[in-house]
Amino acid sequence: MDMEGATVGNSKGEETLALLLRHHKIPFHREFRFHDTRRWRFDFVIGDFPSMLKIAIEVEGGIYSNGRHTRGSGYSADLVKYNTALLCGWRVLRYTTKQIDQDVITDIKLLLKTGE
């Protein structure tokens, strides 16, 4: 695990996003557990103190290969997770691996600006 919480087995999209965030000097943490009683984690959270900004990013994989996030039970579980996150004050940006590009940085900067 590195200082941003990277672990072995991260997806191509997650690695690309980590590179973009580092390049733009946007502080982040990986695999951040956001709920006190559930084991839910966000792929990324933004900021040195993520619980203050409450900006999360999820990179959804396996969407074309019938992966966990697109099958019935996995999709339903994700909805519970994301709805709970919203009710706890989190703003969650969700992207597919193919969507990880400069536009994600633009979205993050917009959220950071609106949170000031």
Backbone as JSON Lines, residues from 0, in Angstrom:
{"i":0,"aa":"M","n":[0.84,-1.18,0.0],"ca":[0.0,0.0,0.0],"c":[0.88,1.24,0.0]}
{"i":1,"aa":"D","n":[0.62,2.2,-0.93],"ca":[1.38,3.44,-0.92],"c":[0.66,4.5,-0.1]}
{"i":2,"aa":"M","n":[1.18,5.72,-0.07],"ca":[0.61,6.72,0.8],"c":[-0.82,7.11,0.43]}
{"i":3,"aa":"E","n":[-1.24,6.88,-0.81],"ca":[-2.62,7.14,-1.18],"c":[-3.49,5.91,-1.01]}
{"i":4,"aa":"G","n":[-2.94,4.83,-0.5],"ca":[-3.72,3.64,-0.24],"c":[-3.84,2.7,-1.41]}
{"i":5,"aa":"A","n":[-2.95,2.8,-2.39],"ca":[-3.01,1.91,-3.55],"c":[-2.69,0.49,-3.13]}
{"i":6,"aa":"T","n":[-3.4,-0.43,-3.69],"ca":[-3.17,-1.83,-3.41],"c":[-2.97,-2.58,-4.71]}
{"i":7,"aa":"V","n":[-2.41,-3.76,-4.62],"ca":[-2.22,-4.59,-5.79],"c":[-3.59,-4.96,-6.34]}
{"i":8,"aa":"G","n":[-3.72,-4.93,-7.66],"ca":[-4.97,-5.33,-8.28],"c":[-5.9,-4.19,-8.64]}
{"i":9,"aa":"N","n":[-5.44,-2.95,-8.56],"ca":[-6.28,-1.84,-8.98],"c":[-6.48,-1.91,-10.49]}
{"i":10,"aa":"S","n":[-7.63,-1.42,-10.94],"ca":[-7.96,-1.48,-12.36],"c":[-7.17,-0.44,-13.15]}
{"i":11,"aa":"K","n":[-7.17,-0.6,-14.47],"ca":[-6.51,0.35,-15.36],"c":[-7.12,1.74,-15.16]}
{"i":12,"aa":"G","n":[-8.42,1.81,-15.03],"ca":[-9.09,3.1,-14.81],"c":[-8.66,3.75,-13.51]}
{"i":13,"aa":"E","n":[-8.53,2.96,-12.46],"ca":[-8.11,3.49,-11.17],"c":[-6.67,3.99,-11.24]}
{"i":14,"aa":"E","n":[-5.81,3.25,-11.91],"ca":[-4.42,3.68,-12.02],"c":[-4.31,4.95,-12.86]}
{"i":15,"aa":"T","n":[-5.09,5.05,-13.93],"ca":[-5.09,6.26,-14.75],"c":[-5.58,7.45,-13.95]}
{"i":16,"aa":"L","n":[-6.63,7.26,-13.18],"ca":[-7.15,8.35,-12.36],"c":[-6.12,8.79,-11.32]}
{"i":17,"aa":"A","n":[-5.44,7.86,-10.69],"ca":[-4.41,8.21,-9.71],"c":[-3.32,9.06,-10.36]}
{"i":18,"aa":"L","n":[-2.91,8.7,-11.58],"ca":[-1.9,9.49,-12.3],"c":[-2.4,10.9,-12.6]}
{"i":19,"aa":"L","n":[-3.64,11.0,-13.04],"ca":[-4.21,12.32,-13.34],"c":[-4.28,13.18,-12.08]}
{"i":20,"aa":"L","n":[-4.74,12.59,-10.98],"ca":[-4.85,13.35,-9.73],"c":[-3.48,13.84,-9.26]}
{"i":21,"aa":"R","n":[-2.48,12.96,-9.34],"ca":[-1.13,13.36,-8.95],"c":[-0.6,14.48,-9.86]}
{"i":22,"aa":"H","n":[-0.83,14.33,-11.16],"ca":[-0.37,15.33,-12.13],"c":[-0.96,16.71,-11.83]}
{"i":23,"aa":"H","n":[-2.23,16.73,-11.43],"ca":[-2.92,17.99,-11.14],"c":[-2.81,18.41,-9.68]}
{"i":24,"aa":"K","n":[-2.0,17.66,-8.93],"ca":[-1.75,17.97,-7.52],"c":[-3.03,18.06,-6.7]}
{"i":25,"aa":"I","n":[-3.94,17.14,-6.98],"ca":[-5.18,17.05,-6.21],"c":[-4.98,15.94,-5.17]}
{"i":26,"aa":"P","n":[-4.99,16.29,-3.88],"ca":[-4.78,15.27,-2.85],"c":[-5.94,14.26,-2.83]}
{"i":27,"aa":"F","n":[-5.59,13.0,-2.58],"ca":[-6.61,11.95,-2.57],"c":[-6.18,10.79,-1.68]}
{"i":28,"aa":"H","n":[-7.15,9.97,-1.37],"ca":[-6.94,8.71,-0.66],"c":[-7.68,7.63,-1.44]}
{"i":29,"aa":"R","n":[-7.16,6.42,-1.38],"ca":[-7.79,5.31,-2.08],"c":[-8.39,4.33,-1.08]}
{"i":30,"aa":"E","n":[-9.42,3.64,-1.56],"ca":[-10.09,2.61,-0.75],"c":[-10.47,3.15,0.63]}
{"i":31,"aa":"F","n":[-11.15,4.28,0.62],"ca":[-11.53,4.98,1.85],"c":[-12.84,4.42,2.39]}
{"i":32,"aa":"R","n":[-12.79,3.93,3.61],"ca":[-14.01,3.41,4.26],"c":[-14.8,4.59,4.82]}
{"i":33,"aa":"F","n":[-16.02,4.75,4.31],"ca":[-16.79,5.94,4.64],"c":[-17.94,5.7,5.61]}
{"i":34,"aa":"H","n":[-18.2,4.47,5.97],"ca":[-19.35,4.16,6.83],"c":[-18.87,3.49,8.1]}
{"i":35,"aa":"D","n":[-19.48,3.85,9.22],"ca":[-19.05,3.32,10.52],"c":[-19.32,1.84,10.7]}
{"i":36,"aa":"T","n":[-20.44,1.34,10.19],"ca":[-20.8,-0.05,10.46],"c":[-20.71,-0.96,9.24]}
{"i":37,"aa":"R","n":[-20.8,-0.41,8.05],"ca":[-20.69,-1.22,6.83],"c":[-19.24,-1.2,6.35]}
{"i":38,"aa":"R","n":[-18.87,-2.17,5.57],"ca":[-17.5,-2.24,5.04],"c":[-17.34,-1.5,3.72]}
{"i":39,"aa":"W","n":[-18.26,-0.65,3.42],"ca":[-18.21,0.09,2.16],"c":[-16.98,0.97,2.07]}
{"i":40,"aa":"R","n":[-16.4,1.0,0.88],"ca":[-15.26,1.85,0.59],"c":[-15.49,2.56,-0.74]}
{"i":41,"aa":"F","n":[-14.93,3.75,-0.84],"ca":[-14.89,4.45,-2.12],"c":[-13.55,4.17,-2.77]}
{"i":42,"aa":"D","n":[-13.53,4.09,-4.1],"ca":[-12.26,3.91,-4.81],"c":[-11.32,5.07,-4.5]}
{"i":43,"aa":"F","n":[-11.85,6.3,-4.55],"ca":[-11.06,7.5,-4.27],"c":[-11.89,8.47,-3.46]}
{"i":44,"aa":"V","n":[-11.26,9.2,-2.59],"ca":[-11.85,10.37,-1.96],"c":[-10.85,11.52,-2.13]}
{"i":45,"aa":"I","n":[-11.39,12.71,-2.26],"ca":[-10.58,13.87,-2.58],"c":[-10.29,14.67,-1.31]}
{"i":46,"aa":"G","n":[-9.06,15.14,-1.22],"ca":[-8.69,16.04,-0.14],"c":[-7.76,15.4,0.88]}
{"i":47,"aa":"D","n":[-7.06,16.27,1.6],"ca":[-6.19,15.8,2.68],"c":[-7.02,15.26,3.84]}
{"i":48,"aa":"F","n":[-8.19,15.85,4.05],"ca":[-9.11,15.42,5.11],"c":[-10.44,15.09,4.45]}
{"i":49,"aa":"P","n":[-10.55,13.88,3.87],"ca":[-11.7,13.53,3.02],"c":[-13.05,13.66,3.69]}
{"i":50,"aa":"S","n":[-13.11,13.44,5.0],"ca":[-14.4,13.51,5.67],"c":[-14.94,14.93,5.73]}
{"i":51,"aa":"M","n":[-14.07,15.91,5.46],"ca":[-14.53,17.3,5.44],"c":[-15.13,17.66,4.08]}
{"i":52,"aa":"L","n":[-14.45,17.29,2.99],"ca":[-14.94,17.63,1.65],"c":[-16.07,16.72,1.21]}
{"i":53,"aa":"K","n":[-15.97,15.46,1.56],"ca":[-16.96,14.44,1.2],"c":[-17.2,14.37,-0.31]}
{"i":54,"aa":"I","n":[-16.09,14.3,-1.05],"ca":[-16.15,14.08,-2.5],"c":[-15.53,12.71,-2.78]}
{"i":55,"aa":"A","n":[-16.29,11.83,-3.38],"ca":[-15.83,10.47,-3.68],"c":[-15.91,10.2,-5.17]}
{"i":56,"aa":"I","n":[-15.05,9.3,-5.61],"ca":[-15.05,8.88,-7.01],"c":[-15.04,7.36,-7.06]}
{"i":57,"aa":"E","n":[-15.93,6.82,-7.87],"ca":[-16.0,5.39,-8.1],"c":[-15.71,5.12,-9.57]}
{"i":58,"aa":"V","n":[-14.8,4.19,-9.82],"ca":[-14.5,3.75,-11.18],"c":[-15.16,2.4,-11.35]}
{"i":59,"aa":"E","n":[-16.21,2.37,-12.15],"ca":[-17.01,1.15,-12.32],"c":[-16.4,0.28,-13.4]}
{"i":60,"aa":"G","n":[-15.98,-0.88,-13.04],"ca":[-15.39,-1.82,-14.0],"c":[-16.37,-2.91,-14.39]}
{"i":61,"aa":"G","n":[-16.01,-3.64,-15.41],"ca":[-16.79,-4.81,-15.82],"c":[-18.16,-4.5,-16.38]}
{"i":62,"aa":"I","n":[-18.35,-3.29,-16.89],"ca":[-19.7,-2.95,-17.36],"c":[-20.06,-3.61,-18.69]}
{"i":63,"aa":"Y","n":[-19.05,-4.03,-19.45],"ca":[-19.31,-4.71,-20.72],"c":[-19.12,-6.22,-20.62]}
{"i":64,"aa":"S","n":[-18.7,-6.68,-19.46],"ca":[-18.43,-8.11,-19.31],"c":[-19.34,-8.77,-18.28]}
{"i":65,"aa":"N","n":[-20.51,-8.14,-18.05],"ca":[-21.45,-8.66,-17.07],"c":[-20.79,-8.76,-15.69]}
{"i":66,"aa":"G","n":[-20.03,-7.72,-15.34],"ca":[-19.35,-7.67,-14.05],"c":[-20.3,-7.44,-12.9]}
{"i":67,"aa":"R","n":[-19.78,-7.45,-11.7],"ca":[-20.58,-7.35,-10.49],"c":[-21.46,-6.1,-10.47]}
{"i":68,"aa":"H","n":[-20.95,-4.99,-10.98],"ca":[-21.69,-3.74,-10.9],"c":[-22.89,-3.68,-11.85]}
{"i":69,"aa":"T","n":[-22.97,-4.6,-12.8],"ca":[-24.08,-4.56,-13.75],"c":[-25.05,-5.72,-13.59]}
{"i":70,"aa":"R","n":[-24.73,-6.69,-12.76],"ca":[-25.66,-7.79,-12.5],"c":[-26.65,-7.38,-11.41]}
{"i":71,"aa":"G","n":[-27.79,-8.0,-11.37],"ca":[-28.87,-7.63,-10.48],"c":[-28.49,-7.37,-9.03]}
{"i":72,"aa":"S","n":[-27.93,-8.37,-8.35],"ca":[-27.64,-8.2,-6.93],"c":[-26.52,-7.19,-6.69]}
{"i":73,"aa":"G","n":[-25.5,-7.18,-7.54],"ca":[-24.41,-6.22,-7.4],"c":[-24.88,-4.8,-7.65]}
{"i":74,"aa":"Y","n":[-25.71,-4.64,-8.67],"ca":[-26.24,-3.32,-8.98],"c":[-27.11,-2.81,-7.84]}
{"i":75,"aa":"S","n":[-27.96,-3.68,-7.32],"ca":[-28.83,-3.3,-6.19],"c":[-28.01,-2.92,-4.96]}
{"i":76,"aa":"A","n":[-26.97,-3.68,-4.68],"ca":[-26.1,-3.38,-3.53],"c":[-25.41,-2.03,-3.73]}
{"i":77,"aa":"D","n":[-24.98,-1.74,-4.95],"ca":[-24.36,-0.45,-5.23],"c":[-25.34,0.69,-5.0]}
{"i":78,"aa":"L","n":[-26.59,0.5,-5.38],"ca":[-27.59,1.55,-5.16],"c":[-27.75,1.86,-3.67]}
{"i":79,"aa":"V","n":[-27.79,0.82,-2.85],"ca":[-27.89,1.03,-1.4],"c":[-26.67,1.81,-0.91]}
{"i":80,"aa":"K","n":[-25.5,1.41,-1.35],"ca":[-24.26,2.09,-0.95],"c":[-24.29,3.56,-1.36]}
{"i":81,"aa":"Y","n":[-24.62,3.85,-2.61],"ca":[-24.58,5.23,-3.09],"c":[-25.68,6.08,-2.47]}
{"i":82,"aa":"N","n":[-26.84,5.52,-2.25],"ca":[-27.91,6.27,-1.59],"c":[-27.55,6.57,-0.14]}
{"i":83,"aa":"T","n":[-26.96,5.61,0.54],"ca":[-26.52,5.84,1.92],"c":[-25.44,6.91,1.95]}
{"i":84,"aa":"A","n":[-24.52,6.86,1.02],"ca":[-23.46,7.88,0.94],"c":[-24.07,9.27,0.77]}
{"i":85,"aa":"L","n":[-25.04,9.39,-0.12],"ca":[-25.69,10.68,-0.34],"c":[-26.37,11.16,0.94]}
{"i":86,"aa":"L","n":[-27.05,10.28,1.62],"ca":[-27.73,10.65,2.86],"c":[-26.75,11.04,3.96]}
{"i":87,"aa":"C","n":[-25.51,10.57,3.85],"ca":[-24.45,10.93,4.81],"c":[-23.69,12.18,4.37]}
{"i":88,"aa":"G","n":[-24.11,12.8,3.27],"ca":[-23.5,14.05,2.83],"c":[-22.41,13.91,1.79]}
{"i":89,"aa":"W","n":[-22.18,12.71,1.28],"ca":[-21.13,12.51,0.27],"c":[-21.64,12.87,-1.11]}
{"i":90,"aa":"R","n":[-20.76,13.44,-1.92],"ca":[-21.01,13.67,-3.34],"c":[-20.15,12.64,-4.08]}
{"i":91,"aa":"V","n":[-20.81,11.78,-4.85],"ca":[-20.11,10.66,-5.49],"c":[-20.16,10.83,-7.0]}
{"i":92,"aa":"L","n":[-18.98,10.89,-7.6],"ca":[-18.85,10.9,-9.05],"c":[-18.56,9.48,-9.5]}
{"i":93,"aa":"R","n":[-19.29,9.0,-10.5],"ca":[-19.12,7.63,-10.98],"c":[-18.74,7.66,-12.45]}
{"i":94,"aa":"Y","n":[-17.71,6.85,-12.79],"ca":[-17.21,6.79,-14.15],"c":[-16.9,5.35,-14.53]}
{"i":95,"aa":"T","n":[-16.98,5.07,-15.82],"ca":[-16.45,3.81,-16.32],"c":[-14.96,4.01,-16.58]}
{"i":96,"aa":"T","n":[-14.26,2.92,-16.78],"ca":[-12.83,3.0,-17.07],"c":[-12.57,3.86,-18.3]}
{"i":97,"aa":"K","n":[-13.4,3.72,-19.34],"ca":[-13.2,4.48,-20.58],"c":[-13.45,5.97,-20.39]}
{"i":98,"aa":"Q","n":[-14.15,6.36,-19.34],"ca":[-14.45,7.76,-19.1],"c":[-13.36,8.5,-18.3]}
{"i":99,"aa":"I","n":[-12.36,7.77,-17.84],"ca":[-11.32,8.4,-17.03],"c":[-10.38,9.19,-17.95]}
{"i":100,"aa":"D","n":[-10.56,10.51,-17.93],"ca":[-9.74,11.41,-18.73],"c":[-9.75,12.79,-18.08]}
{"i":101,"aa":"Q","n":[-9.32,13.79,-18.82],"ca":[-9.24,15.15,-18.29],"c":[-10.59,15.67,-17.81]}
{"i":102,"aa":"D","n":[-11.68,15.19,-18.38],"ca":[-13.01,15.65,-17.96],"c":[-13.28,15.32,-16.5]}
{"i":103,"aa":"V","n":[-12.74,14.24,-16.0],"ca":[-12.9,13.89,-14.59],"c":[-12.26,14.96,-13.71]}
{"i":104,"aa":"I","n":[-11.09,15.41,-14.09],"ca":[-10.41,16.47,-13.34],"c":[-11.24,17.74,-13.35]}
{"i":105,"aa":"T","n":[-11.82,18.06,-14.5],"ca":[-12.7,19.24,-14.61],"c":[-13.88,19.11,-13.65]}
{"i":106,"aa":"D","n":[-14.49,17.93,-13.59],"ca":[-15.62,17.71,-12.69],"c":[-15.2,17.87,-11.23]}
{"i":107,"aa":"I","n":[-14.06,17.32,-10.87],"ca":[-13.56,17.41,-9.49],"c":[-13.3,18.87,-9.12]}
{"i":108,"aa":"K","n":[-12.66,19.6,-10.02],"ca":[-12.37,21.01,-9.75],"c":[-13.65,21.81,-9.59]}
{"i":109,"aa":"L","n":[-14.68,21.49,-10.36],"ca":[-15.96,22.15,-10.22],"c":[-16.56,21.89,-8.83]}
{"i":110,"aa":"L","n":[-16.51,20.63,-8.4],"ca":[-17.02,20.31,-7.06],"c":[-16.22,20.99,-5.97]}
{"i":111,"aa":"L","n":[-14.91,21.04,-6.15],"ca":[-14.07,21.72,-5.16],"c":[-14.42,23.2,-5.09]}
{"i":112,"aa":"K","n":[-14.69,23.8,-6.24],"ca":[-15.03,25.22,-6.29],"c":[-16.39,25.48,-5.64]}
{"i":113,"aa":"T","n":[-17.36,24.62,-5.88],"ca":[-18.7,24.83,-5.32],"c":[-18.72,24.54,-3.82]}
{"i":114,"aa":"G","n":[-17.71,23.81,-3.34],"ca":[-17.66,23.49,-1.92],"c":[-16.97,24.54,-1.08]}
{"i":115,"aa":"E","n":[-16.46,25.6,-1.72],"ca":[-15.74,26.65,-0.98],"c":[-16.69,27.51,-0.19]}
